[in-house]
Amino acid sequence: MPPGFDMTNSPAQLATRTDIFRPMILLSSAGTQLMCAIRSRDSAYVASFRNYGATIEHLAENYSQVALIGAGTRGEHREEDQMCCAWIAEGLIENGFTPRDETTRHVVERWSGSPRNAFLISRSVDYLRRSNQLHDLDFNLDHFDDVDIVCRLTSNQIVDAKVSATQVRS
């Protein structure tokens, strides 16, 4: 845990957080950098295993083209990011979208029909095991598509895309 922080970025710890009256800042090495890089785009969304279904539905209803980017870590893809992107791409394909290239098609085919635990081969899972953070791994495996929120990145905030911009506080 970095100095001055109250907790790690553990999803299991965040789920039990009781001081919800305070703003929360979640720092993720690659995800945060990517969000900062795309925050000025007209349409930017943040998705994960937790909200991929709602994200697919929203994108399919509101856009005719979508670019999916897996954040990766330290210049390498992470299996869980690739798997989630592939599942979202597959959902979009099922809604009439066409993969732009053969690489996308290949990644979708690789992860299509994969069980939830298919990402257990990743280096980040190895890290969780080595650092005895198995509670986070268990939490991740138990929480797939359980959040019906579409996370839109608007300037410096992530907001529910289903909420109009006029309802969002700065």
Residue frames relative to the residue before (quaternion, step in Angstrom):
aa qw qx qy qz dx dy dz
M 1.0000 0.0000 0.0000 0.0000 0.00 0.00 0.00
P 0.4636 -0.6914 0.4736 0.2878 3.58 -0.82 0.95
P 0.5864 -0.5718 0.4261 0.3841 3.61 -1.11 0.59
G 0.7923 0.3008 -0.2367 0.4752 3.57 -0.99 0.85
F 0.6134 0.5238 -0.3553 0.4723 3.60 1.26 -0.06
D 0.4796 -0.6910 0.4736 0.2612 3.56 -1.15 0.68
M 0.8007 -0.0148 0.0293 0.5981 3.57 1.13 -0.55
T 0.5707 -0.5542 0.4625 0.3915 3.54 -1.29 0.17
N 0.5891 -0.5530 0.4211 0.4121 3.59 -1.24 -0.13
S 0.2175 0.8079 -0.5054 0.2111 3.54 1.13 0.74
P 0.3942 -0.7240 0.5065 0.2529 3.61 -0.65 1.02
A 0.6165 0.5424 -0.3502 0.4506 3.59 1.08 -0.64
Q 0.6631 0.4830 -0.3060 0.4831 3.62 0.99 -0.78
L 0.6465 0.5275 -0.3246 0.4454 3.58 0.96 -0.82
A 0.6401 0.5444 -0.3249 0.4340 3.58 1.04 -0.73
T 0.7317 0.3952 -0.2327 0.5043 3.58 1.15 -0.55
R 0.3641 0.7474 -0.4798 0.2805 3.58 1.28 0.16
T 0.2058 -0.8093 0.5430 0.0883 3.59 -0.78 1.02
D 0.6620 0.5054 -0.3136 0.4561 3.61 1.16 -0.42
I 0.0855 0.8599 -0.4965 0.0823 3.55 0.81 1.05
F 0.5083 0.6378 -0.4248 0.3929 3.59 1.26 -0.02
R 0.6629 0.4750 -0.3087 0.4896 3.60 1.21 -0.40
P 0.5325 -0.5899 0.4757 0.3770 3.60 -1.08 0.55
M 0.2420 -0.7576 0.5889 0.1436 3.54 -1.15 0.60
I 0.1218 -0.7563 0.6395 0.0650 3.54 -1.05 0.84
L 0.1150 -0.7901 0.6011 0.0349 3.54 -0.69 1.12
L 0.1300 -0.7951 0.5911 0.0387 3.56 -0.72 1.09
S 0.0118 0.7626 -0.6444 0.0554 3.52 -0.85 1.06
S 0.5565 -0.6668 0.3591 0.3417 3.57 -0.61 1.09
A 0.7944 0.2875 -0.1718 0.5068 3.62 0.60 -0.99
G 0.6487 0.5507 -0.3285 0.4099 3.59 0.88 -0.88
T 0.6570 0.5085 -0.3123 0.4607 3.57 0.93 -0.87
Q 0.6511 0.5132 -0.3214 0.4575 3.60 0.91 -0.85
L 0.6621 0.4970 -0.3074 0.4692 3.57 0.94 -0.86
M 0.6540 0.5086 -0.3237 0.4570 3.60 0.92 -0.83
C 0.6322 0.5164 -0.3347 0.4708 3.59 1.01 -0.73
A 0.6663 0.5192 -0.3021 0.4418 3.58 0.97 -0.80
I 0.7822 0.3337 -0.1740 0.4966 3.61 1.04 -0.69
R 0.3993 0.7734 -0.4409 0.2192 3.61 1.23 -0.04
S 0.6846 0.4701 -0.3020 0.4681 3.61 1.12 -0.42
R 0.4515 0.6847 -0.4590 0.3416 3.62 1.22 0.04
D 0.6059 -0.5729 0.4126 0.3666 3.56 -1.18 0.56
S 0.8017 0.0515 0.0096 0.5954 3.56 0.96 -0.86
A 0.1781 0.7587 -0.6050 0.1632 3.56 -0.49 1.21
Y 0.0868 -0.8108 0.5788 -0.0038 3.55 -0.86 0.98
V 0.2548 -0.7318 0.6123 0.1568 3.53 -1.25 0.51
A 0.0243 0.8108 -0.5816 0.0603 3.57 -0.70 1.08
S 0.0434 -0.7717 0.6342 0.0193 3.50 -1.30 0.42
F 0.7296 -0.3656 0.3100 0.4878 3.56 -1.28 -0.17
R 0.6282 0.5768 -0.3365 0.3992 3.61 1.09 -0.65
N 0.8364 0.1727 -0.0572 0.5170 3.62 0.94 -0.80
Y 0.2974 0.8000 -0.4936 0.1668 3.60 1.13 0.36
G 0.6236 0.5515 -0.3505 0.4290 3.63 1.00 -0.66
A 0.6715 0.4787 -0.2889 0.4864 3.58 0.88 -0.95
T 0.6378 0.5305 -0.3233 0.4552 3.58 1.05 -0.76
I 0.6303 0.5222 -0.3329 0.4683 3.59 0.94 -0.85
E 0.6678 0.5155 -0.3018 0.4440 3.56 0.81 -1.01
H 0.6805 0.4919 -0.2899 0.4592 3.59 0.87 -0.97
L 0.6736 0.4924 -0.3036 0.4600 3.58 0.85 -0.92
A 0.6627 0.5149 -0.3039 0.4509 3.58 0.93 -0.91
E 0.6907 0.4765 -0.2751 0.4693 3.60 1.03 -0.74
N 0.8066 0.3532 -0.1400 0.4528 3.59 1.03 -0.70
Y 0.7819 0.2746 -0.1395 0.5419 3.62 1.19 -0.28
S 0.3367 -0.7219 0.5636 0.2187 3.54 -1.25 0.47
Q 0.7660 0.1574 -0.1149 0.6125 3.60 1.29 -0.31
V 0.0357 -0.7858 0.6170 -0.0222 3.54 -1.06 0.86
A 0.1814 -0.7355 0.6400 0.1284 3.58 -1.09 0.76
L 0.1703 -0.7859 0.5895 0.0768 3.57 -0.77 1.04
I 0.0573 -0.7975 0.6006 -0.0097 3.56 -0.88 1.00
G 0.2146 -0.7405 0.6247 0.1239 3.56 -0.81 1.03
A 0.4978 -0.7124 0.4075 0.2804 3.55 -0.65 1.14
G 0.1880 -0.7931 0.5562 0.1622 3.59 0.84 -0.85
T 0.2383 -0.7542 0.5928 0.1517 3.54 -1.31 0.10
R 0.8590 -0.0196 -0.0283 0.5108 3.55 -0.91 1.02
G 0.7325 -0.4548 0.2270 0.4528 3.55 0.93 0.96
E 0.6748 0.4413 -0.3001 0.5098 3.60 1.24 0.15
H 0.4791 -0.6377 0.5022 0.3342 3.54 -1.09 0.63
R 0.2726 -0.7142 0.6140 0.1966 3.53 -1.24 0.46
E 0.5624 -0.6427 0.4013 0.3310 3.53 -0.84 0.98
E 0.6649 0.5064 -0.3246 0.4429 3.61 0.92 -0.81
D 0.6376 0.5062 -0.3294 0.4783 3.60 1.06 -0.66
Q 0.6598 0.5059 -0.2990 0.4684 3.55 0.95 -0.90
M 0.6485 0.5237 -0.3093 0.4577 3.56 0.98 -0.87
C 0.6694 0.4899 -0.2996 0.4714 3.59 0.89 -0.89
C 0.6384 0.5073 -0.3263 0.4781 3.61 0.94 -0.82
A 0.6561 0.5121 -0.3128 0.4577 3.59 0.94 -0.85
W 0.6500 0.5054 -0.3214 0.4678 3.60 0.96 -0.80
I 0.6430 0.4957 -0.3263 0.4841 3.59 1.00 -0.77
A 0.6425 0.5141 -0.3203 0.4694 3.60 0.94 -0.87
E 0.6473 0.5168 -0.3232 0.4577 3.58 0.92 -0.83
G 0.6470 0.5129 -0.3114 0.4705 3.58 1.01 -0.81
L 0.6522 0.4989 -0.3114 0.4782 3.57 1.03 -0.75
I 0.6173 0.5317 -0.3366 0.4721 3.59 1.04 -0.77
E 0.6484 0.5121 -0.3114 0.4694 3.58 0.99 -0.82
N 0.6964 0.4260 -0.2536 0.5189 3.59 1.26 -0.43
G 0.7223 -0.4902 0.2368 0.4265 3.60 1.17 0.50
F 0.5003 0.6368 -0.4457 0.3815 3.61 1.21 0.00
T 0.2808 -0.7428 0.5849 0.1649 3.55 -1.25 0.50
P 0.4664 -0.6600 0.4957 0.3180 3.63 -0.84 0.86
R 0.4963 -0.6910 0.4456 0.2786 3.55 -0.97 0.88
D 0.8238 0.0249 0.0264 0.5657 3.59 1.00 -0.74
E 0.7060 -0.4738 0.3406 0.4014 3.51 -1.39 0.16
T 0.5928 0.5706 -0.3654 0.4353 3.60 1.08 -0.65
T 0.6497 0.5020 -0.3107 0.4790 3.57 0.93 -0.89
R 0.6428 0.5280 -0.3128 0.4585 3.57 0.90 -0.95
H 0.6649 0.5128 -0.2987 0.4534 3.58 0.94 -0.91
V 0.6641 0.4966 -0.3099 0.4651 3.61 0.91 -0.89
V 0.6327 0.5180 -0.3329 0.4696 3.60 0.98 -0.79
E 0.6659 0.4987 -0.3027 0.4650 3.60 0.89 -0.90
R 0.6226 0.5631 -0.3426 0.4218 3.58 0.98 -0.82
W 0.7944 0.3275 -0.1497 0.4891 3.58 0.86 -0.98
S 0.4521 0.7047 -0.4472 0.3148 3.60 1.23 -0.19
G 0.8385 0.1507 -0.1374 0.5052 3.56 -0.82 1.00
S 0.4098 0.7184 -0.4719 0.3054 3.58 1.26 0.12
P 0.4748 -0.6437 0.5040 0.3258 3.58 -1.07 0.64
R 0.7024 -0.4818 0.3299 0.4070 3.56 -1.26 0.41
N 0.7332 0.4393 -0.2437 0.4583 3.58 0.98 -0.73
A 0.3557 0.7689 -0.4748 0.2384 3.61 1.23 0.21
F 0.6546 0.5240 -0.3175 0.4428 3.61 1.12 -0.49
L 0.4238 0.7377 -0.4503 0.2709 3.61 1.22 -0.03
I 0.5825 0.5870 -0.3646 0.4280 3.60 1.26 -0.14
S 0.5292 0.6883 -0.3861 0.3117 3.59 1.27 -0.23
R 0.6144 -0.5569 0.4252 0.3628 3.53 -1.30 0.47
S 0.6304 0.5309 -0.3453 0.4489 3.59 1.06 -0.66
V 0.6228 0.5008 -0.3431 0.4935 3.60 1.09 -0.58
D 0.5985 0.5417 -0.3561 0.4708 3.59 1.04 -0.70
Y 0.6386 0.5225 -0.3208 0.4651 3.58 0.99 -0.85
L 0.6487 0.5125 -0.3263 0.4584 3.60 0.88 -0.88
R 0.6545 0.5030 -0.3117 0.4706 3.58 0.99 -0.78
R 0.6775 0.5017 -0.2914 0.4521 3.58 0.89 -0.97
S 0.7465 0.3881 -0.2092 0.4984 3.57 1.03 -0.80
N 0.4535 -0.7270 0.4146 0.3066 3.56 1.30 0.34
Q 0.4204 0.6742 -0.4891 0.3597 3.55 0.92 0.97
L 0.1323 0.8391 -0.5149 0.1150 3.55 0.96 0.87
H 0.5462 0.6010 -0.4039 0.4211 3.61 1.19 -0.44
D 0.6386 0.5098 -0.3275 0.4745 3.61 1.08 -0.64
L 0.6369 0.5163 -0.3233 0.4725 3.56 0.99 -0.81
D 0.6533 0.5043 -0.3076 0.4736 3.59 0.92 -0.89
F 0.6324 0.5295 -0.3280 0.4605 3.58 0.97 -0.86
N 0.6660 0.5070 -0.3040 0.4549 3.58 0.87 -0.94
L 0.6822 0.4926 -0.2900 0.4558 3.57 0.91 -0.88
D 0.7021 0.4610 -0.2571 0.4780 3.59 1.16 -0.58
H 0.7484 0.3762 -0.1975 0.5093 3.62 1.22 -0.20
F 0.2236 0.7566 -0.5720 0.2245 3.53 0.20 1.34
D 0.8672 -0.0283 -0.0158 0.4969 3.53 -0.95 1.01
D 0.4163 0.7281 -0.4404 0.3204 3.57 1.06 0.81
V 0.6718 0.4341 -0.2890 0.5261 3.59 1.29 0.09
D 0.2119 -0.8017 0.5522 0.0859 3.57 -0.67 1.14
I 0.4567 0.6490 -0.4662 0.3909 3.55 0.87 0.99
V 0.2459 -0.7334 0.6168 0.1455 3.54 -1.04 0.86
C 0.2207 -0.8192 0.5232 0.0803 3.55 -0.43 1.25
R 0.0653 -0.7988 0.5979 -0.0116 3.54 -0.46 1.28
L 0.3242 -0.7250 0.5789 0.1849 3.53 -0.98 0.92
T 0.0206 0.7948 -0.6012 0.0803 3.55 -0.57 1.22
S 0.8128 -0.1285 0.0267 0.5676 3.55 -0.35 1.27
N 0.7935 -0.2628 0.2026 0.5102 3.60 -0.39 -1.16
Q 0.6588 0.4796 -0.3134 0.4876 3.58 1.20 0.42
I 0.2648 -0.6812 0.6421 0.2314 3.50 -1.32 0.31
V 0.0223 -0.8099 0.5841 -0.0484 3.55 -0.68 1.15
D 0.5628 -0.5574 0.4765 0.3816 3.54 -1.29 0.33
A 0.4195 -0.7364 0.4742 0.2386 3.59 -0.55 1.15
K 0.6162 0.5557 -0.3478 0.4366 3.58 1.19 -0.43
V 0.6317 0.4886 -0.3235 0.5076 3.58 1.29 -0.28
S 0.4611 -0.6939 0.4658 0.2981 3.60 -0.77 0.90
A 0.6383 -0.5581 0.3802 0.3696 3.54 -1.17 0.58
T 0.6283 0.5518 -0.3461 0.4253 3.59 1.08 -0.57
Q 0.6672 0.4995 -0.3006 0.4637 3.57 1.19 -0.40
V 0.5888 0.5912 -0.3592 0.4181 3.58 1.27 -0.27
R 0.3036 -0.7459 0.5650 0.1795 3.56 -0.87 0.96
S 0.4129 -0.6838 0.5351 0.2749 3.56 -1.13 0.57
